[in-house]
Amino acid sequence: MNIKRRLLLPATLLLSLLLALLPGCGDTRQPPPGTALDTFYQAILSAQSQDAEPLILFPESDPAFIDSVYPGLSGIDLLQAAFYLPPVFSAPCEIALVEAADASAAQAAADIFQARINSGAADTTYPENAAGWSRSAQVQRSGNFVCMIVLPEGFVIPENVFSLL
């Protein structure tokens, strides 16, 4: 491993941690505790084995960043949205939850989430991450609720997130 790569990883981790600790700004549609999306997120976390390493994800609310990850999502009429990303963004580990205003918007969100999975699975720069996206990522939908879940190997994606309420 060359010196640049050895220095880049710790610097990237430190920067990710610092950015995660900064107060969020911009979009305030992140669901407050007790809402349906928060309940779904907590249920996903609760489905994990007590023996598993903790799943470390940070809420993301910056509209520009969200639209860069999920292109087109900002053009969809959403009632609420929650995005949880890992400290190291290239890792195949994300949870995105939305409640769309109608069935058409829900289908559009599902299509955008599937495109994200397809993009991750086609990543030739990090083949080990592409394998994670291929193996452990899925979109689930129930009515106007849509989620995209990708978790590292050894973690559990509930069969039906929306039945966990």
PyRosetta script that sets phi, psi and omega in degrees:
from pyrosetta import init, pose_from_sequence

init()
pose = pose_from_sequence("MNIKRRLLLPATLLLSLLLALLPGCGDTRQPPPGTALDTFYQAILSAQSQDAEPLILFPESDPAFIDSVYPGLSGIDLLQAAFYLPPVFSAPCEIALVEAADASAAQAAADIFQARINSGAADTTYPENAAGWSRSAQVQRSGNFVCMIVLPEGFVIPENVFSLL")
pose.set_psi(1, 128.8)
pose.set_omega(1, -177.8)
pose.set_phi(2, -77.4)
pose.set_psi(2, 166.9)
pose.set_omega(2, -174.2)
pose.set_phi(3, -63.6)
pose.set_psi(3, -36.8)
pose.set_omega(3, -179.9)
pose.set_phi(4, -62.7)
pose.set_psi(4, -43.5)
pose.set_omega(4, -179.8)
pose.set_phi(5, -67.2)
pose.set_psi(5, -37.3)
pose.set_omega(5, 178.8)
pose.set_phi(6, -63.7)
pose.set_psi(6, -35.6)
pose.set_omega(6, 179.5)
pose.set_phi(7, -81.8)
pose.set_psi(7, -31.0)
pose.set_omega(7, -175.8)
pose.set_phi(8, -66.8)
pose.set_psi(8, -43.8)
pose.set_omega(8, -177.5)
pose.set_phi(9, -61.5)
pose.set_psi(9, -51.5)
pose.set_omega(9, 177.7)
pose.set_phi(10, -61.6)
pose.set_psi(10, -38.0)
pose.set_omega(10, 179.1)
pose.set_phi(11, -64.7)
pose.set_psi(11, -40.4)
pose.set_omega(11, 178.7)
pose.set_phi(12, -64.9)
pose.set_psi(12, -43.7)
pose.set_omega(12, 178.8)
pose.set_phi(13, -62.1)
pose.set_psi(13, -44.2)
pose.set_omega(13, -180.0)
pose.set_phi(14, -64.1)
pose.set_psi(14, -44.9)
pose.set_omega(14, 179.2)
pose.set_phi(15, -62.8)
pose.set_psi(15, -42.6)
pose.set_omega(15, 178.7)
pose.set_phi(16, -60.7)
pose.set_psi(16, -43.4)
pose.set_omega(16, 179.4)
pose.set_phi(17, -64.5)
pose.set_psi(17, -44.0)
pose.set_omega(17, 179.4)
pose.set_phi(18, -63.4)
pose.set_psi(18, -42.9)
pose.set_omega(18, 179.1)
pose.set_phi(19, -65.1)
pose.set_psi(19, -35.4)
pose.set_omega(19, 179.6)
pose.set_phi(20, -68.2)
pose.set_psi(20, -29.0)
pose.set_omega(20, -178.4)
pose.set_phi(21, -83.0)
pose.set_psi(21, -16.9)
pose.set_omega(21, 178.6)
pose.set_phi(22, -69.5)
pose.set_psi(22, 145.3)
pose.set_omega(22, 177.5)
pose.set_phi(23, -63.1)
pose.set_psi(23, 140.9)
pose.set_omega(23, -179.6)
pose.set_phi(24, -71.9)
pose.set_psi(24, 157.6)
pose.set_omega(24, 175.5)
pose.set_phi(25, -143.9)
pose.set_psi(25, 168.1)
pose.set_omega(25, 177.8)
pose.set_phi(26, 92.1)
pose.set_psi(26, -125.9)
pose.set_omega(26, -173.3)
pose.set_phi(27, -60.4)
pose.set_psi(27, 130.4)
pose.set_omega(27, -179.4)
pose.set_phi(28, -110.8)
pose.set_psi(28, 20.6)
pose.set_omega(28, -178.7)
pose.set_phi(29, -80.8)
pose.set_psi(29, 4.9)
pose.set_omega(29, 177.4)
pose.set_phi(30, -61.0)
pose.set_psi(30, 129.7)
pose.set_omega(30, -173.8)
pose.set_phi(31, -71.5)
pose.set_psi(31, 137.5)
pose.set_omega(31, 176.2)
pose.set_phi(32, -72.5)
pose.set_psi(32, 160.4)
pose.set_omega(32, 178.1)
pose.set_phi(33, -53.6)
pose.set_psi(33, 140.3)
pose.set_omega(33, 177.7)
pose.set_phi(34, 95.1)
pose.set_psi(34, -12.0)
pose.set_omega(34, 178.0)
pose.set_phi(35, -78.2)
pose.set_psi(35, 168.0)
pose.set_omega(35, -178.4)
pose.set_phi(36, -57.8)
pose.set_psi(36, -45.7)
pose.set_omega(36, -177.7)
pose.set_phi(37, -65.2)
pose.set_psi(37, -39.6)
pose.set_omega(37, 176.8)
pose.set_phi(38, -64.1)
pose.set_psi(38, -39.6)
pose.set_omega(38, 178.6)
pose.set_phi(39, -63.1)
pose.set_psi(39, -42.6)
pose.set_omega(39, 177.7)
pose.set_phi(40, -61.9)
pose.set_psi(40, -44.3)
pose.set_omega(40, -179.3)
pose.set_phi(41, -61.8)
pose.set_psi(41, -47.2)
pose.set_omega(41, 179.5)
pose.set_phi(42, -62.4)
pose.set_psi(42, -35.7)
pose.set_omega(42, 178.5)
pose.set_phi(43, -66.1)
pose.set_psi(43, -37.5)
pose.set_omega(43, 176.7)
pose.set_phi(44, -63.1)
pose.set_psi(44, -44.6)
pose.set_omega(44, 178.5)
pose.set_phi(45, -63.7)
pose.set_psi(45, -40.4)
pose.set_omega(45, -178.7)
pose.set_phi(46, -68.3)
pose.set_psi(46, -22.9)
pose.set_omega(46, -179.4)
pose.set_phi(47, -74.1)
pose.set_psi(47, -10.0)
pose.set_omega(47, -177.9)
pose.set_phi(48, -79.7)
pose.set_psi(48, 149.3)
pose.set_omega(48, 179.2)
pose.set_phi(49, -62.4)
pose.set_psi(49, 142.9)
pose.set_omega(49, 176.7)
pose.set_phi(50, -64.2)
pose.set_psi(50, -24.2)
pose.set_omega(50, -179.0)
pose.set_phi(51, -85.2)
pose.set_psi(51, -12.2)
pose.set_omega(51, -177.9)
pose.set_phi(52, -72.2)
pose.set_psi(52, 154.1)
pose.set_omega(52, 173.0)
pose.set_phi(53, -61.1)
pose.set_psi(53, 152.3)
pose.set_omega(53, 178.2)
pose.set_phi(54, -64.7)
pose.set_psi(54, 143.5)
pose.set_omega(54, 176.9)
pose.set_phi(55, -86.5)
pose.set_psi(55, 113.8)
pose.set_omega(55, -175.9)
pose.set_phi(56, -102.7)
pose.set_psi(56, 109.2)
pose.set_omega(56, 177.5)
pose.set_phi(57, -134.1)
pose.set_psi(57, 147.5)
pose.set_omega(57, 179.3)
pose.set_phi(58, -116.4)
pose.set_psi(58, 139.3)
pose.set_omega(58, 176.0)
pose.set_phi(59, -66.7)
pose.set_psi(59, 141.1)
pose.set_omega(59, 178.7)
pose.set_phi(60, -122.3)
pose.set_psi(60, 131.9)
pose.set_omega(60, -178.8)
pose.set_phi(61, -132.6)
pose.set_psi(61, 3.1)
pose.set_omega(61, 180.0)
pose.set_phi(62, -73.6)
pose.set_psi(62, 114.2)
pose.set_omega(62, -175.5)
pose.set_phi(63, -57.4)
pose.set_psi(63, -39.3)
pose.set_omega(63, -179.1)
pose.set_phi(64, -65.9)
pose.set_psi(64, -42.4)
pose.set_omega(64, 179.7)
pose.set_phi(65, -67.4)
pose.set_psi(65, -44.1)
pose.set_omega(65, 179.2)
pose.set_phi(66, -58.9)
pose.set_psi(66, -43.4)
pose.set_omega(66, -179.8)
pose.set_phi(67, -68.8)
pose.set_psi(67, -25.8)
pose.set_omega(67, 176.7)
pose.set_phi(68, -73.9)
pose.set_psi(68, -29.4)
pose.set_omega(68, 179.5)
pose.set_phi(69, -84.3)
pose.set_psi(69, -39.7)
pose.set_omega(69, -178.2)
pose.set_phi(70, -122.1)
pose.set_psi(70, 72.5)
pose.set_omega(70, -175.3)
pose.set_phi(71, -56.0)
pose.set_psi(71, 130.8)
pose.set_omega(71, 178.4)
pose.set_phi(72, 96.5)
pose.set_psi(72, -14.7)
pose.set_omega(72, -177.3)
pose.set_phi(73, -64.9)
pose.set_psi(73, -31.5)
pose.set_omega(73, -179.5)
pose.set_phi(74, -67.3)
pose.set_psi(74, -18.3)
pose.set_omega(74, 179.4)
pose.set_phi(75, -89.1)
pose.set_psi(75, 3.3)
pose.set_omega(75, -178.2)
pose.set_phi(76, -102.5)
pose.set_psi(76, 142.3)
pose.set_omega(76, 179.3)
pose.set_phi(77, -78.5)
pose.set_psi(77, 102.1)
pose.set_omega(77, -179.7)
pose.set_phi(78, -109.6)
pose.set_psi(78, 139.8)
pose.set_omega(78, 176.0)
pose.set_phi(79, -84.2)
pose.set_psi(79, -36.1)
pose.set_omega(79, 176.0)
pose.set_phi(80, -156.0)
pose.set_psi(80, 155.9)
pose.set_omega(80, -178.9)
pose.set_phi(81, -151.2)
pose.set_psi(81, 147.1)
pose.set_omega(81, 176.4)
pose.set_phi(82, -143.0)
pose.set_psi(82, 132.5)
pose.set_omega(82, -178.1)
pose.set_phi(83, -129.9)
pose.set_psi(83, 128.9)
pose.set_omega(83, -178.7)
pose.set_phi(84, -126.3)
pose.set_psi(84, 120.9)
pose.set_omega(84, -174.1)
pose.set_phi(85, -124.3)
pose.set_psi(85, 155.9)
pose.set_omega(85, -179.3)
pose.set_phi(86, -77.6)
pose.set_psi(86, 162.1)
pose.set_omega(86, 177.6)
pose.set_phi(87, -62.8)
pose.set_psi(87, -33.1)
pose.set_omega(87, 175.7)
pose.set_phi(88, -106.7)
pose.set_psi(88, 108.6)
pose.set_omega(88, -167.6)
pose.set_phi(89, -63.7)
pose.set_psi(89, -27.7)
pose.set_omega(89, -176.7)
pose.set_phi(90, -72.7)
pose.set_psi(90, -15.7)
pose.set_omega(90, -178.7)
pose.set_phi(91, -67.5)
pose.set_psi(91, 140.6)
pose.set_omega(91, 179.1)
pose.set_phi(92, -77.4)
pose.set_psi(92, 81.1)
pose.set_omega(92, -177.2)
pose.set_phi(93, -158.6)
pose.set_psi(93, 104.4)
pose.set_omega(93, 179.9)
pose.set_phi(94, -152.0)
pose.set_psi(94, 150.5)
pose.set_omega(94, 169.4)
pose.set_phi(95, -133.9)
pose.set_psi(95, 123.3)
pose.set_omega(95, 177.6)
pose.set_phi(96, -125.3)
pose.set_psi(96, 128.5)
pose.set_omega(96, -179.0)
pose.set_phi(97, -129.9)
pose.set_psi(97, 133.2)
pose.set_omega(97, 176.7)
pose.set_phi(98, -138.8)
pose.set_psi(98, 152.0)
pose.set_omega(98, 166.3)
pose.set_phi(99, -115.4)
pose.set_psi(99, 116.1)
pose.set_omega(99, -178.5)
pose.set_phi(100, -87.9)
pose.set_psi(100, 158.9)
pose.set_omega(100, -178.6)
pose.set_phi(101, -71.3)
pose.set_psi(101, -28.0)
pose.set_omega(101, -179.2)
pose.set_phi(102, -155.1)
pose.set_psi(102, 176.3)
pose.set_omega(102, -176.5)
pose.set_phi(103, -62.6)
pose.set_psi(103, -37.5)
pose.set_omega(103, 179.6)
pose.set_phi(104, -64.5)
pose.set_psi(104, -43.6)
pose.set_omega(104, 178.3)
pose.set_phi(105, -66.5)
pose.set_psi(105, -37.1)
pose.set_omega(105, 178.4)
pose.set_phi(106, -63.8)
pose.set_psi(106, -42.2)
pose.set_omega(106, 178.5)
pose.set_phi(107, -65.8)
pose.set_psi(107, -39.6)
pose.set_omega(107, 177.8)
pose.set_phi(108, -62.2)
pose.set_psi(108, -42.0)
pose.set_omega(108, 177.7)
pose.set_phi(109, -63.9)
pose.set_psi(109, -43.1)
pose.set_omega(109, 178.3)
pose.set_phi(110, -60.1)
pose.set_psi(110, -41.0)
pose.set_omega(110, 178.9)
pose.set_phi(111, -64.3)
pose.set_psi(111, -40.9)
pose.set_omega(111, 178.7)
pose.set_phi(112, -65.5)
pose.set_psi(112, -42.5)
pose.set_omega(112, 178.3)
pose.set_phi(113, -64.5)
pose.set_psi(113, -40.0)
pose.set_omega(113, 178.3)
pose.set_phi(114, -65.2)
pose.set_psi(114, -37.3)
pose.set_omega(114, 176.7)
pose.set_phi(115, -62.5)
pose.set_psi(115, -37.3)
pose.set_omega(115, 177.2)
pose.set_phi(116, -62.7)
pose.set_psi(116, -44.3)
pose.set_omega(116, 178.9)
pose.set_phi(117, -62.8)
pose.set_psi(117, -46.4)
pose.set_omega(117, -179.9)
pose.set_phi(118, -60.1)
pose.set_psi(118, -40.1)
pose.set_omega(118, 178.9)
pose.set_phi(119, -64.7)
pose.set_psi(119, -44.9)
pose.set_omega(119, 178.3)
pose.set_phi(120, -63.1)
pose.set_psi(120, -40.0)
pose.set_omega(120, -179.3)
pose.set_phi(121, -69.9)
pose.set_psi(121, -20.3)
pose.set_omega(121, -179.4)
pose.set_phi(122, -97.6)
pose.set_psi(122, 6.9)
pose.set_omega(122, -176.9)
pose.set_phi(123, -66.9)
pose.set_psi(123, 111.1)
pose.set_omega(123, 179.8)
pose.set_phi(124, -89.2)
pose.set_psi(124, -13.3)
pose.set_omega(124, 179.0)
pose.set_phi(125, -71.9)
pose.set_psi(125, -39.9)
pose.set_omega(125, -179.7)
pose.set_phi(126, -126.0)
pose.set_psi(126, 81.9)
pose.set_omega(126, -175.7)
pose.set_phi(127, -58.6)
pose.set_psi(127, -32.0)
pose.set_omega(127, 179.0)
pose.set_phi(128, -67.2)
pose.set_psi(128, -33.4)
pose.set_omega(128, 175.6)
pose.set_phi(129, -72.6)
pose.set_psi(129, -38.7)
pose.set_omega(129, 178.0)
pose.set_phi(130, -59.3)
pose.set_psi(130, -40.0)
pose.set_omega(130, 178.3)
pose.set_phi(131, -63.0)
pose.set_psi(131, -39.1)
pose.set_omega(131, 177.4)
pose.set_phi(132, -63.8)
pose.set_psi(132, -42.3)
pose.set_omega(132, 177.5)
pose.set_phi(133, -64.0)
pose.set_psi(133, -38.1)
pose.set_omega(133, -179.3)
pose.set_phi(134, -68.7)
pose.set_psi(134, -41.0)
pose.set_omega(134, -175.1)
pose.set_phi(135, -81.6)
pose.set_psi(135, -40.9)
pose.set_omega(135, -164.1)
pose.set_phi(136, -126.8)
pose.set_psi(136, 43.6)
pose.set_omega(136, 177.9)
pose.set_phi(137, -136.5)
pose.set_psi(137, 142.1)
pose.set_omega(137, 177.3)
pose.set_phi(138, -158.9)
pose.set_psi(138, 157.7)
pose.set_omega(138, 174.8)
pose.set_phi(139, -109.3)
pose.set_psi(139, 134.9)
pose.set_omega(139, 175.4)
pose.set_phi(140, -124.9)
pose.set_psi(140, 147.0)
pose.set_omega(140, -179.5)
pose.set_phi(141, -142.3)
pose.set_psi(141, 140.3)
pose.set_omega(141, 173.1)
pose.set_phi(142, -142.2)
pose.set_psi(142, 108.2)
pose.set_omega(142, -176.7)
pose.set_phi(143, 60.8)
pose.set_psi(143, -123.9)
pose.set_omega(143, -178.7)
pose.set_phi(144, -94.2)
pose.set_psi(144, 3.8)
pose.set_omega(144, 176.0)
pose.set_phi(145, -93.3)
pose.set_psi(145, 134.7)
pose.set_omega(145, 179.5)
pose.set_phi(146, -137.2)
pose.set_psi(146, 140.2)
pose.set_omega(146, 173.8)
pose.set_phi(147, -137.1)
pose.set_psi(147, 152.4)
pose.set_omega(147, 171.0)
pose.set_phi(148, -122.6)
pose.set_psi(148, 128.2)
pose.set_omega(148, -179.6)
pose.set_phi(149, -129.2)
pose.set_psi(149, 129.3)
pose.set_omega(149, 168.4)
pose.set_phi(150, -135.1)
pose.set_psi(150, 123.5)
pose.set_omega(150, -177.4)
pose.set_phi(151, -127.8)
pose.set_psi(151, 152.6)
pose.set_omega(151, 179.5)
pose.set_phi(152, -64.4)
pose.set_psi(152, 161.2)
pose.set_omega(152, 177.5)
pose.set_phi(153, -55.4)
pose.set_psi(153, 138.6)
pose.set_omega(153, -179.9)
pose.set_phi(154, 96.8)
pose.set_psi(154, -12.2)
pose.set_omega(154, 176.6)
pose.set_phi(155, -98.3)
pose.set_psi(155, 158.9)
pose.set_omega(155, -173.8)
pose.set_phi(156, -108.5)
pose.set_psi(156, 128.3)
pose.set_omega(156, 170.4)
pose.set_phi(157, -97.4)
pose.set_psi(157, 116.6)
pose.set_omega(157, -180.0)
pose.set_phi(158, -56.2)
pose.set_psi(158, 143.7)
pose.set_omega(158, -178.4)
pose.set_phi(159, -58.8)
pose.set_psi(159, -39.9)
pose.set_omega(159, 177.7)
pose.set_phi(160, -142.1)
pose.set_psi(160, 95.1)
pose.set_omega(160, -178.3)
pose.set_phi(161, -54.6)
pose.set_psi(161, -37.6)
pose.set_omega(161, -172.4)
pose.set_phi(162, -76.8)
pose.set_psi(162, -10.9)
pose.set_omega(162, 175.4)
pose.set_phi(163, -86.9)
pose.set_psi(163, -0.8)
pose.set_omega(163, -175.4)
pose.set_phi(164, -83.8)
pose.set_psi(164, -5.4)
pose.set_omega(164, 179.1)
pose.set_phi(165, -69.2)
pose.dump_pdb("model.pdb")
